[in-house]
Amino acid sequence: MAQQIQDSKKEVCKVLKNVPYFKDLDEAYILKIANNLRVVTFQDGDVLSDKMESNHRRFFIIKEGEVAVTGISGGGADYKDAILKRGGFFGEVAIVTNKEPAGKAVAKGKVVVLTLDRDTFVRTLGSDYKTLVQRTVDKKKLVRVIS
């Protein structure tokens, strides 16, 4: 059982490292985030996140099932709807920037997610989360300049 928990934590850390805002974090911060994720189950049609509701500042990693994300918009542009599967994630912008979610996420069948609310995120990373955001923004700007 201990091995299963350890393997699961490694899998979660691997997913977190694929999140643009988290990929440059030290291993200690990745583990802090992983240790604070909660497991939540949703049923078909349940709304996980909705850009119309300001209290939905959460980050989600899909552990089982599929999630339909619709009405995606950001930076004045609209984007194609998406179906996210195991290992997919969303909501990172909402918890990092404290802005509304970019779209509406609805469970397609039974869905199990690992989730983290913004308050826990800020409490976990402390004031470092602002540095995290700035470093990511700077890195993206640099890539655009070089490209």
Buried (B, 14 or more C-beta within 10 A) or exposed (E): EEEEEEEEBEBBBEBBEEBEBBEEBEEEBBBBBBEBBEEBEBEEEBEBBBBEEEEBBBBBBBBEBBBBBEBBEBEEEEEEEBEBEEEBBBBBBBBBEEEBBBBBBBBBEEBBBBBBBBEBBBEBBEEBBEEBBEEBEEEEEEEEEEE
